[in-house]
Amino acid sequence: MVAVCGTPESHLAQVTTRRNFLDGRLAARATIDAPLDTGNNEEAHPTRVSVGRDYDLSEPVRLRAEQEFSLGDAQDTQTTRVGLAATPWEGGEASTSVQSTGAESGEAMFANFGLRQVWTASDNWTFDFGVDRSQTLRRDGGSRPVSDQVNPNAAPVRGNEAGDFSAIFAGANFRTDVSESVGRVELREGESDDQWAFIGGYKRDLRDGVVVASLLDLRSTESAGASHLDGRLGVGFAYRPESSRWAILNKLELVSRENSSAGFDTTARKVVNNLNASYKVDEVTQVSLQYAFKYVLDTIDGEEYRGYTDLIGAEARRSLSSRWVVGFNASVLNSRNAGVTDFAYGVSVGHQFATNAWASVGYNFEGIEDNDFDESDYTTKGVYLKVRFKFDQNSARQIFRR
């Protein structure tokens, strides 16, 4: 899992278990969220442990209760939530809850309310819209507010996550046999900032194994003395027919971030392209190639800074049996403007532990790192673990049966 909040990026691991009782009327669940590479230094992503139960009071109404603990460098918190969720009519969802949060910085109690309606207009068109509201009931002590985010497992888009807010959203989905288009608009007016966001996407199957897709993501935040505007446009292409020895994936992204605060303006723009190709030499040998590049243009108070970086990588894998694979990889990262070149190389061993499920352990003797490039998590120096799944209707059952 990757969580993104503004510019910083964090990698998180999440484990969830759930079990039903009383013929499904009672459900118990437990979740652990742990940061993999932040060392709990980022308050936005501390280690979280939560346990909860859902009980069906009647067919449309469910009682929900949850206890959560978060452990971080800055402070530890504990949160209790109790509420009701209901489906009063077809396509309608309503929820309300009371949340009490305690930490070294103080204690607070909030009331949350949400309403959502999904409308299937035809075989092709689906619409949804809704509202969310969070209101502080009580706040005691502390020099800093306690977070009252409605969804505690998701980081805010940007800005201060504390404070009362009202939000509305609307979305549409159009689907055919070969294509799908989605769009969503969100508006949020809060105590600490105002936000809006638009997300739109398109996917089309050109033929079996050949797909094109695009995504547009725009987000804006306005607060006292500061404004932020983030934009991302992505276009992807996938070529992987079952009859071909080749599999090709390409992703092009245009990214823009504009920040203004206290008369200090910054703009960051970049073009990033990741091309990955894999060729099946024979039944036991496969070769993968990667070429990625990015062009960066930063403007800080009128001063421009430019840079071009590219990555060339290759990996060879050979099957030792129907379930075991060994591999060797090598990459070179070039920072053209700085005249710096770094290398990475290593080995790996992989095992197919279920149908459509693989795990591999590798070690890089030398490493490189650039989060804009695909597979960057597996080119850093040292040991790494990679797990891959290809899900169908039988995969999950086979994994957990073992």
N, C-alpha and C positions, 0 to 999 in steps of 0.2 A: 504494500500500500504506500502511495505517495500522497503526502499532504502538502499543499501549497498555500501559503498565506503571504500575499504581497510578493516580494522578491525571494525571500528565503525558501528553501525546500527541505523537507524532512522525510525520512523513510521510516515507516511505522510497521510493526507486526501486530496483527489482530487474531486472537483465538476466541471462538465463540462456541458454546455448547448449549443445547436446548433439549428438554425432555417434557413429554406430555403425560398428564395423569387424569384420572376420572373421565376416561373416554374422550380425552382431548379438551375438556372444559377448563382444566388447570394446566398452565404451561410454566415451567421453571427454566430460567436461563442464566448464564454467567458469561461475562466477556472480560478479556484482558487486552488492553492496548499498550504496547511498549515501544518507545522510540529505539530505532536500531543504530542511529548515527548522530544523535543530538546530545547524548549524555545527560539528559534531563536539564540542559541549560536553557532550553526554550520553554517559557511558561505556557506557550500555546499548545505544546504537545508533551505534557508530563505523562508518566505511567499512570494508567487508569485501570481500576478493578471495579466491576459492577456486578451485582446480583439482583435479579428481579423475578416477579411472578405476575402472570396475567390470569384472571379468572372470569369466565363468561357468566355474568349475572343473568343474562337472557340472550336470545339469539342475536339481537342487534347491539347489545351493550356489554362492554368488557371493562372490568376493574383492573388497573395497572398500578404496581408498586415497585419501586426500585431504590436500591442503596448503592451509592458510588463513592469510592475513595480515589483521590489523585495524590501522587507523590512527586514532588518537584524540588529543585534546588531553592527556589524562592519561597515556597510555602506548600504545605499539605492542606488538602481540603476534604470535606466529606459532605455529601449531598443526598438528601432524601426527597423522592418524588412520589406523589400519590395522585392518581387522576382517573378519569373515565374516557373511553373511546367508544364511539358509536357509529353505526351505519344506519341512519334513520330512514333512508330511502335509497333507491337504486342509484349507484354512482356517487352517493354523498358520504362524506366522512367528517365527523366532528370530534374534537378532543378538547379536554380541559384538564388542568392539573395545577397543583400547588407544590412549589419547590422550596426547600429550606437548605441553605448552603452555609457551612461554617468553616472558617479558616483563621489563621493568625491575624489576618487583616480585619476581621470582623465577621458578623453574621448578617444574613439577609434572607428575606422570604419574598417569593414572587408568585404571581398568578399568570398562567399561560393559557391562551385559547387559540384554537385553530379550526378552520372550516375549509373543506375542499369539495369541489363538485367535478366529476368526470362525466362528459356527455359524448356518447357515440352517435354522431349525426348520420353516418352511413357506413358502408363497408370500407370506405377509404378514409373518411375524416373522423378524427377524435379531438375533442377540446377539453381543457380542464382550466379551472380558475379557483382562487381561494384567497383567504386572509389569515394573517397571524397577528397576535397581539401579546405583548409581555408587559406586565405592570408590577412595579415594586410595591409590596404591601408593608414591608418593614425593613429597615437597615440600621444596624447598631454597631458602633465602634469602628476602629480602624481608620487609617489615614488614606486608604485606597479602596475603591469599590470592589465588591466580590462579583465575579462574572455571573450574569444572569442570561446566558445564551440559551435559546430554546433547544437547540440540538447540541448537547455538550460534547458529542463525539466528532463534531466538524468544526474546523477553525473558521472564524469569520472571514468574509471576502477581503476585508481590509479595515483598518482602523480599530478604535476602542470597542471591544465586544460588550462592555458594561453599559447599562442604561435601559430605560423603557423604550419600546419601539412599537410601531404598527407597520405591517407589510402587506402588500397585495401582489398577486402574481396571476399570470394567464399564459396558457400554452396551447399549441395546436400541433397535430400530427397528421400527415397525409401519407398513406401507404398504398403501393400497388404491388403487383407480383414481382417487379424487378427493381423498385426504387422505394425510398422512404425519405421524407422531409420532416424536420421538427423545428419548432421555434418556441421560445419562452422569454417573457418579459417579467422582471421583478422590480418593484419599487418599495423602498423602505425609508420611513421617516423615524429617526431616533433621537434620543436625548442628547447623544454625543456627536452624531453625524447623520447625514442623509446619503442614501445609496440608491443606485439603479444598476440594473444588469440586463443584458440581452445575450441569449445563446441561441444560435441557429445551426442546423446541420443538415447535410444531404448525403445520401449513399445510393449508389446504383450498381447493379450487377450487369456488366456489359455482356458477359457470357459465363459459362461454368468456369469458376476459378479465377475470373478477372473482375475486379471490383475497383471503383473509384469512390472517394468520399471527401467531404470538406466540412470544416467547422469554423464558425465565427463566434468569438467570445469577447464581449465588451463589458467593462465594469467601471463605474465611476463612484467616487466618494468625496463628499464635501463636508468639511468640519470647520470649526472656528480657526481661521487663519491658514488653512491648508486645503489642498485639493489634489486628487489623484485620478488618473485616467489610464486604464490598462486595456490593451487590445491585442487579440491574437487571431490570426487567420491561418488555418492549416488546410493543406490539400494532400491527400494520400492516394496511392495507387498500389494495388496488390495483384500479382500474377502468379498463380499457383495451380494450374490445371493438373488433375490427377495423372494424365497421360504424359506430362512433361517431366524431364529431368531437372528443369530449372524452377526455382521459386524466387520471385523478385518482389521486394517491398521498397517503396520510396515515399518519404514524407517531407514536404516542404512547409515551413512555417515562417510567417512574418509576425514579429512581436514588437509592440510599442508600449513604453511606460513613460507617462508624463507626471511629474510631481512638482508642486509649488507650495512653499511653506516659508513664511516670514521673509518674503522677498527673495528667496533662494530658489531658482528654477533649475530643474534637471530633466533631460529627455534621454531615454535609452531606446534605441531601435536596433533590431538585428534581423538578419535573414539566415535561417538555419535549414540545411537539407541533409537528410540521412538516407543513403542508398545501401540496401543490403541485398545480396544475391547469394543463393545457395545452389550448388550443382551436385547431383547424385552421380558420382563416377561409376559405381557398380553397386551391387547389393549390400556391400559392407563398408563402402568408402564414400564420404561426403566432404565437399570443400565449400567453405563460406567466405565471401569477400565483402568488405565494407569500405565505402568512401563517403565521408561526411565533411561538410564545410560550413562555416558561418562567417558572416561579415557583420561587424558591429560598428555602429555610429552613436557615440554618446556626446551629448551637449550639456555642459555644466556652466551656467551663467554666461552663455554666448560662446564659450570655448569648445571646439569640436575635437573629439578623439576617435580615431578610426583603428580598426584592426581586422585582420583576416587570419583565420585558423582553419586547418584541415586535418583530417584523421584518415589514415589508410590502415586497414586491418585485414587479417586473414586467419582462418581456422581450419584445421583438418581433423576429421573425426573418423574413427574406424571401429566397427562392431567386432567385439571378441566373441559374442554369442548373441542369442536372441534378446538378451536383457542388459548386457554390459557393453559400454562404449568407452574408449579412451580418446583423448583429443590433445592437440597442441595449438596454441594461438600466439600471434605476434601482432603488434600495432605500433605505429609511429605517429606522434602528434607534432605538428609543425605550427608554431606561432610566427607567421611570416614577417610581420612588422617588427617584432622583437628579435627575430633571428634566433629563436630558441627551438630546439628539437628534443623531444623526449621519447623514450622507447618503453614498451611493455611486452613481456612474453611469459608464458606459463604453460602448465599442463592441467588436465582435468580427467576425472573418472565419473562416468554417468551410469545410472541404473534405472531401468523401467520397472517400477514397483507395482504398476497396475496398467490396465489398458488405457492408453492416452494420458499417462501420467509418468513424468520423468523427474529424477533428482540427480544433481551432479555436484561434486565437490572439486574445487580447483585451487591451485596455488600459482600466483604470479611472482616470479623472481624479481622483476622490475615492474613498475606500474606507472600509469598515467591517469588523469582524472579531468573530465570536463562534462558537467551535467547536461549540456545541450546536446550531446551526442548519445545515440542509442548504445546500450550495453556498457555505458560508462561505469556502472556499478561493478562490473566484472573485469575491469582492466586496472583497478587499483592494486597496489603491492600487497601481497599477503594472501590469506585464505579467504575464499568466498564460497557461498552456497547458492545454487540456482535450482528452482523448482518450476516445472512447466506442466500445464494441464491443457488438454483439449477436451472440452466437455461435450457430451451428448447425453441422451436419456439414460444410458447405462453406466457412465463413467463414475459418478459419485457413489453409486451402489457398490461397484467393484472395489473402489478405493477403501471404503469403510468396512467391507466384508473381510479384508485380509487380517 
